[in-house]
Amino acid sequence: MVVLRPGMVPHPYLRRPPVVGPPGRVHHRQGDEDAEPNTANDQSAIPKDDDDTFYPSLDQVQEVREILRHIRKGKEELVPDEVVDMILDEAEYWPSISATLHPAPIDISQDRDKECLRTAPLCIDISDSDDGKKKVQVLPHRGLHPARKIVFKFSSRDQGWGGEYGDSGTYNRSYTWFDAYIMPSAREGVAEHQSRRHVEIPKDEDGKDVPSIIVPNPEIQPPEQPPEQGQQEQGGLKRWEDEHQPSYLYPFLPPPTKLQCNRTATKTLEHYNIAWHYRDSIAPDSNEAADIQAHQGRGRATLNGQAVRDMCVGDEVVIWLRARFPGWRNHLERMTVRVFWAA
């Protein structure tokens, strides 16, 4: 252990960095409309990503790693690589990427489903090259599953009226909600760098899809082949595209894997700050999970950290908002998702 004696000053790069804004962050914005380990929502903070929180860049994390690795006593290195990893993880000193809802706000009504936000592929940098093709580079990371935390910050509400008697202001029988999925990226040039390309959805005894957070990407694994052009049904019947969307992306009611429900019949915006952490360990069938689902509106199957621990290089986080039944509306004012990984 390295102990700082009275009067000793730590290396300048090991001091707490100044609180700064955008320069310390890596941003990814979704330009197309369609496109801390705890279980409580922080209702006091407006979920904007332009606050004063310091987010270290990949270069800063790598620099601190090198400093720790070269702490010596004479010629002897005092901090092995494994201990460096532990220090960085305990401090949660990780690089991150973020995606911000744009354009905003978004409002959908009964029986609608809409993808509203998608992050960049985990540990993948995509840029334009001189020849017009996409240049894809794998960023430094640790292990096959480098994800450490996903933070969702957003403000939302429902239509502000209706629902069953006594449900107003609670999460009971709320039919506007958000789902978060983790899926392999289908972006150009990413496939050869991904840790996985195919995902199997678990089935129940009747052969129906079981709600899951890690799901296939329909652009990579389409559910089945569409009919030839000109064979789509006409005369007001549903199009093939509507009838053959993968069921795992279109749950009828809020599943246990939901990210968050809106408060029922509440006109004021609710501000959510939700963290999925790789060390979370609340079992979906536990009393604690049931209590969180009932009183905080989160899905009981999102509290065990498994989705974060299973996230692979090249995976994206995808957010859908939903509304069910006549009169129900889901209003999303703003949203930012930030994904942290170990480097």
N, C-alpha and C positions, 0 to 999 in steps of 0.2 A: 504494500500500500504506500502511495506517495502522500506524505503529510506536509502541509504548508506550515512552517513555523511562524510565530509572531514576527511581523515586519516583512515577511516574504510576500512578493507580489506574483500572482499567477501569470503565466504566459499571456500576452495580450489577446491571442485567439481563443483562450479558454475563459476569458471574462465574458459575462453576459453581454451580448451584442446590443447596440442601441436599438430602441424601438423605431422601426422604420416602416415605410409603406411599400409600394409596389416593387422597388428594386430587389428585394429579397425573395421574390416569388417567381414561380413558373406558371404562366397562365395558358389555358386553352379555352377558347370561347366557341360555343356551338352557334354558328351563324344561321342555321336553318331552323325555323319554328318547329318543323316536324322531326326534325332530327331527334374524450379523454376517457379512458375506459370507464364509463358509468352508464347507468340505465335510466337516468332521469333527463327530462327535457329542461334546458335552461331557458325559462320563459322571460328572463329579464333583459336579454341581449337581442337587439334587432339583428336578424341574420344577414348581415351584409359582409362581403369579404374585403371591404376597404377599411376595416378596423385597424387597430394598432398592433395586432398580433404579429410577431416575428416568425416568418417561415424561412428556414435556411434553404439556400439553393443547393444543388448537387455539388457544386464546387466547394461551397463552404463546409459541407459534411465531409467531403473527401479531405479537405485541409485539416480539419480537426482530427480525423482518423489518423493522418500521418503524424500529427503532433503527438498523439497518444502513443503511437507505435514507436516513437523515437525517444521516449522518456528513458533515460539510462542512468545507471550507477556505474561509473567507469565505462567499461565496454559491455556491460551486461544490460540487456533490455529488460526493463521491469514490468512491462505490460504486454503479455502475449496477445496475439490476434483475437483469441476467443474472449479474453477479458475486455478488449476494445469493443467487440460486438456487444457484450453485456452492458458496458457503460453507455454506449450510444442508444441502446434499446431502453435502458432504465431512464435515461434523460429524454427519450422520445425525440432524439435529434435526428430527424429523417427528412430527406427531400420529399417534395410533393408536387402534384399537378392539380389544377383546379379547372372546373367548367362552370360557367355562369349562364343563367337563363337569359336568352336573347332571341327574339324580342320578348318583352314582358310588359304588362301581365298577360296571363292566359286564362281563359274562362271557357269551361265546357259544360254541357247540360246533360240531361237524362240519357242513359245507355250509350254514353260516349267513352272512348278510350283514346288517349293521345300520348305519344312519346314526346317528352318536352325537353330532355337534356341527355347528353351522352358525353362521357369523358374521353380523353385521348387514351390510346392503348397503354397499359401499365408498362413502364420501363422502356418505352419505344419513342424515339424522336423522329418525326416525319418532316422533311423540308423539301423544297423544290431544288432540283439540280439544273445545271446549265443546259442539259439536253431535253428539258421539259418533263422528265420523269421524276417520280417521287424518290427521294433519297431517304432510306430507312436505316436507322442506327439503333442498336440496342444499348441502353444506358447501363452504367454499372449498377449491380444489384447483388444481393446475397441470397443464394439458394434458389430452388425451383418455385418457391412460394414466398416472394419477398414482401408482399403487402403486409402492412402493420395496422393501418387504421383508415377508416372512411368516415368523413364528417359531412353531414347534410345540414345545411342551414337554409331555412325557407320560411316564408310567411304565407298563410292561406286561410281560407274559410269556406263555409258552404253558403247556401242561399239565404240563411238567416231566419227561416221560419219552417213550420211543418214538423214532421216526425211524430213519434208516439208521446202521449202525455207523460211528463216527468223526465223525458230524455234530453230536453233542452239544456245545453251547457255541459253535457256529459259526452262520453264516446259511445254510449249505448245506441245500437241500431243506427249507426252512421253509415250512409251509403255514398259518401264521397271520400276517396282515399288515394294514397300514392303507393306504388310498387317500385322497388329497386331491384334490378337484375344485374348479374355479372355474366357476360357472354364473350366468346372469342371475337376479335375484331375481324371485319371483312374489308378493311381498308387496303388500298393498293400497296403491294410490296411487303405487307406485314406477315403474311402467312408463313414464310420460311423462317421467321424469327420467333414464332409463337411456341409456347410450351404445349398447347393443345389446340385442336381444331374441332373436335367432335365431343358432344356432350349427350349423355343418355338421360332422358327424363324418367324418374321412377314411376312405376305404375301401381295402382291398388289392385285388390282382388278382382275387380270388375274390368280391369284393363284401362281404367281412366288415369289421366295424368295426375300425379301427386304434386301439390304446390311446391315449387323449388325456387331458390334464389339464383343458383348457377344453372343457366339454361342454354340451349343451342342458339346460334345466330341464324335466323331464317334465311339470310342472304347466303349462308354457307351450306346449311342443311334445310332446304325447303321441305315442307311437309309432304308434298307430292307434286307431280308435274301438272301445270295448268292445261286446259284444252287448247286446241289449235285456235289461232286467231279467227274470229267470226263465229265460233261455236258457243260463245257466252250466251247465257239465257237473257232474253229480253222481256218486254211486257211487264215491267215492274217487279219481276222476280229478283232475288238477290244475285249479285254477280258472283262469279267463281271466287274472286279475290276475297269477298266478304265471308263466304261460307267455308273457305279452306284455310283461313289463318290458323296458325298453331294455337291450340287451346290453352297452352301454358302461358301465353301472353294475353289472354282474354278471360280472366276469371269472372264469373257472374257476380259473386259476392266477395267481400273482403276476406282474403285467405289468411292463415296464420303467419304467412311470410310477408305480409304487408309491411311497408315502411312506416306508414302513419295514417290514421284516420283524422278527418276534421272533427272538431266538436260539433255536435248535432244542433241544428237550428240556432247558429250563433252568427251575429252580424259583424262582430269585430274580428279583425285579423288576429290570428294566433301565431306567435313566433316560436319556431322550433329549432333546436340545436341538438342534433342526434349524432352520436358517435358509435360506430361499429368498430370494435377493437379486437385484435387477434388474441388477446388474453381473456375476453369475455367467456363466461362459463355457466350461464343460467340455462338450465335444461328446459326445453319447450313444454314439457309436461309437469313442471314444478309449480308449486303454489305461488312462488315469487313471480314466475313468468305470467301466470294468470292474473295476478294483481297488477302487474305493469300494463298488460293489455287492457284491463278494465279501466284503470285510472289514468293512464298516460296515452292510450290509443295506439301504442306500438304493437307490432305483430309478435306473438310469443315465440315464434320460431326464428326470430332474428337476434336473439339475445345470447346465443352460445358461442359466437365468434367463428363458427365453422366456415361461413362464407368468406370471411377475410383470410383465414388460414389456408383456404383452398384456392384462392385467387392466383392466377398464373401470369407470367410475362405475356403481354399481348392482349390480356382481357380488358374489357371496357365496362364501366358502370353505366347503366341505362335506367332512366327514370320515366315512369308512366303515371299520368294522373287519370282518374276515373270518376264517373258519376253514374248512378243507377236510379231508375224509377222516375215517373213524372214529377216535375217540380224541383228535383234535386240538381244543384249546380256546384261545380268545384272551381273555385277562384284561386289561382296561384299568383300572388303578387310579385314574388322574387324567389330565387333559389340559387345557391352555390353548393357544389359538391367538390370536396378536396380529398384526394387519395394520397396516402403516405406509404413509402416503401423503404426497406432497409437497404443501405448502400455501403 
